[in-house]
Amino acid sequence: MLQKSISKNALLLAAFALATTFVIAGTYLSTQQQIKNNIRQAQQKALQEIVPDHRHNNSLLDHSKPVNDVPKLGLREASRVFIATLDGDNVAAIIPATARDGYTGDINLIVGVNVDGSVAGVRVLSHRETPGLGDAIDLKKSDWVLSFNGKSLANTDWRVKKEGGDIDQFTGATITPRAVTNAVKKALQYFSANQAALFAPAANSLTNTATSEQP
């Protein structure tokens, strides 16, 4: 009798564990896709903000190149650099980057770099920084991220001011602005090392994203 009871309970526990595993796995997969969709939507909006319509007349989402050094930019997976042109002339490259050393996890952003190597704009696409403190990196919370505009590798000390550099940190927070600053610097370094390839003649090298993703 006791043996039967133990076996029954064991089977019930196993069934419960299996069901729980499926629920957790399903939730994880659906959440991951939702996160990707949210980043995609934020990216589309941010591209237009960084390089507004009066600075380009090509379709940004349709003109991109694959990132050839994913680890350099801290990315968790393959991504693409978007190229802005005006009447065929190169204007800027918009580079994805991830700061893995945020206070509470990854900070995903894009960095627009003008042809002269200066920052056209920075936008944070997703983060989990502390509300009311680290979330000042979000343009909806403060204009701190605009302070990168016009800065380049040549004219800026890419450290926060607390460490002797040129970048302001937030009151009471250093880790988050330091992480974003380092990510922006890496994007500029990536641009410097790959500028020729990024701005290679459009007719032969730019990739139409929509076409390239067809089976």
Steps between C-alpha positions, in 0.01 A plus 500: 500500500775739600698411187201578276447834671866598451489400134181697442641812663821465302306484175295803598814698581661398172190605306489831684870563433455419131200731466684779679798459270280536191331810643833665585649412161194634319505822701872547432465449126200732470673765711819484293305558181311788657827657612637470147185659357519785750866564415417496129224759546722718717778468243282622215395805698855570620649483150278787391590699810875458455504576129184703431336525160670823395841326528425193287266385226559126492308232689712435809351162581559381144867603487712311742805279539568218743720573800828324432623501861209423735712462819669836440165674542389283793208361300337174605413403143556603139374844408525761227639849443263739323635744242351846439555671165383825340475495122747211499756669725584329828372685806529271802513143625274390784670230704341267759681442828434333834642608833518175694621675812187692587401514866219247452584336169542567130438845356420487128561812298573633153766757418482723193842598367544775240744458211749721688502257794291715737194374684175580317291370787456224756179329604448232763266232367453290811634478854413394854678775690364629828193725458567853616877453487659295222208547264623854425667339198152486345419814299147481638645553847780752434702657219829355629544280193501811278830606658679253270400693187802637314755313709764286330798285588728797427327773702384315813642320801263202513481468875239637737600820680529316831791312343655808337325482163261726308171311546256608769369231730167518682466613856537187709571270206826420325472139383220560249645811326843335495354193330320706235808718444718196441245355257488824301879512488512141369251592228724790394801270496307249291408778256861616478624149425227421246409833341627411154299178491189661646503777241608288204319588173131459562409335173712194568530470873197632679266224594129533459387343826157410377640320199783327684265344752290329236541120496 
